[in-house]
Amino acid sequence: MKFLVTGGGGFIGWRVVRNLLARGIPTVVADCSVDPRLRERLERESGALVSFVACDVAEFCDVARCFRAHPDLSHAIHLAYLMSAEVEANPHLGVRVNVLGMVNLFEAAVNYGLERVVFTSSETVYGASQRVYGDRPLKETDYCAPSDHFFTYGVMKILNEFMAEKYVKKHGISMACARPPVVFGHGRKRGSVLWAEQFLSLPAIGKPVFLPFPALTMDCWVYVDDCAEQLVRLALKPNLAHFAYNSSGCSIRACDLANVVRRWLPDAEIHFDETQPVTLLVDNLDGSRMIEEIGFTPRPIELGVLAHMNEARAEASLPPLG
């Protein structure tokens, strides 16, 4: 068994890589660039188990080169993707990476006979507002019209899922996708939900945070290490009952999340902008299918918040909380 993780140097990607290496699974990290400090850390901790390949997923020759260099690859977790803000700023690049890059991975997986491909879809496949569905948890069979979408990113994810299922039916390859909500954790450096990192990381090191939405904004959150665990378990389970899985998480108002932070940091300066609209996301996902499939439930939000803040504090050479 050997895994390819595309986007392995990214926010979720390196957590997936670390998870696989902790299981003793040889892993190839494919990315356009990897932070030298991260690469050094992974090589120091895992030695020959980890290898690195420069790869632009939008170029099929790059993707194929990964497989030729590692003919014993058996699984892939595909995370190389541009976020919403990047797609809106450069639609051409967004299509190359998010659509062509995905298809390139699918083609290579078929050509080289992978046992399983797992990729991240998103809660954004359900559109830009919970109001479309009412106050209920969304199941994997829910959908909305294109007019109810805001992010091109979310519509791209729908296309990715559609094309993946075509590959499954045509070629018999085993694929699955996870639909994560807001993924939080220390280390996110880009994207439309950068506020998910700042919300907790800045107070953790004694800095104020100014959030671009009102205090009563409701979102669904999942801690990054738990998201990684979900992806790895989907990849490792021999037989899956479904193609798409909501990543279970915690639905919580922003003001209540701020109060969780203040359990450990009573003086945390967390400011909301009451002149702005709520986030353009759904906020209530039914994660029971994922939990039943892989036998894993994400940690309570309080423990995720504590883990996030302690990572931020460790980077700043501050003592841990809790």
Secondary structure, DSSP 8 states (H G I E B T S, - for coil): --EEEETTTSTTHHHHHHHHHHTT--EEEEES---HHHHHHHHHHHGGGEEEEE--TTSHHHHHHHHHH-TT--EEEE-----HHHHHH-HHHHHIIIIIHHHHHHHHHHHTT-SEEEEE--GGGG-S-GGGT-SS-B-TT----GGG---HHHHHHHHHHHHHHHHHHHH---EEEEE--EEE-TT--SSTTTHHHHHHHHHHTT--EEESS-TT-EEEEEEHHHHHHHHHHHHH-S--S-SEEE---EEEEHHHHHHHHHHH-TT--EEE-TTS---SS---B--HHHHHHH------HHHHHHHHHHHHHHHTT-----
